[in-house]
Amino acid sequence: MTSVVGRLAPSPTGLLHVGNARSLLLAWLAARHAGGKIYLRVEDLLPDGDAHLPSLLADLRWLGLDWDPWQDRDYTRQSARSAVYDALLAQLLACGGVYPCVCTRKDIDLAARAPHAEDHCAAYPGTCRGRFASESEALAFEHARAVAENRPPLGVALRLRVPPDPIAFSDRLNGPQSIGLPQDSGDIVVRRKDGGVAYMFAVVVDDWAMGVTQVVRGDDLLTATAQQLAVYAALQRLASPLLPPFAGLPAYAHVPLVLGDDGRRLAKRNQSLQLGVLRREGVPAARLRQWLAASIGLAAPADWIAQFDWARLPRQPVRFGAAELAAL
């Protein structure tokens, strides 16, 4: 029987808030309850992506979460794995799995981070699919266009060819899903114009490399799963020695979000609900753990690993706003 391997995968570009804490806690509990391992992967893909790394680590420890070392490292940083990503992208480009793209689109700018629901835009229409015979040809086109427009060249992105048929998968909490990527997103950006790897690509490479069998995260990323499964399929066809033998797709569980008083998911704008702010203001970690336990259907945090049960988890979003903050 394959043991459970989960992961905590926060981004240090912003400070963790109560919503992040709840999703990370659920990922941790799901792995620990099954007697499995859980790795910490810091998703610092953006420039200056480690700005809040010390605070992130302090927040996780303040919450009482631990993690297992991977390859003798306490935790993994994606910024240290760029050589692996670049080599795999080069192999995919050589075999036609990805292609160069010179389009200027919002999704290229957003490609470095997880695609939350509010970031969704129209599906890419495939403008550059088959347009260039090589990356060098696309670069020459972009340089000529930049000269004509009297601006610096922007570089060339890479896009993954998505399959024409819907991608089906089952989510532990949301049931069967079927998403047609040509209509939903179009071909996926896997490398940005600045040369940085896209979130959608790096997260799959790392989940595969780390042997992750269970992904638990917020349900605003539910539809992004289909894009990640398309990346998995492309890498399976590649059969690269840079990756270990494929051991199967992870199981997915997309959990309801924590909403603020405005009914929107918690984000950077909710500064008063950031864990670092709560710590500095003297909020006891035990108080927050008590609220978190209640929000996921547990009686108390003292033995929440033993108590954890997916059946107890509320299927609707939970609210954490001014009243809940005052109660802490």
Buried (B, 14 or more C-beta within 10 A) or exposed (E): EEEBBBBBBBBBBBBBBBBBBBBBBBBBBBBBBBEBBBBBBBBBBBEEBBBBBEBBBBBBEBBBBEBBEBEEEEBBBBBEBBEBBBEBBEBBBEEEBBBBBBBEBEBBBBBBBBBBBEBBEEBBEBBBBEBBEEBEEBBBBBBEBBEEEEEEBBBBBBBBBBBEEBBEBEBBBBEEBEBBBBEBBBBBBBBBBEEBBBBBBBBBBBBBBBBBBBBBBBBBBBBBBBBBBBBBBBBEEBEBEBBEEEEEBBBBBBBBBBBBEEEEBBBEEBEEBBBBBBBEEEBEBEEBBBBBBEBBBBEEBEEBBEBBEBEEBEEEBBEBBEEBBEEB
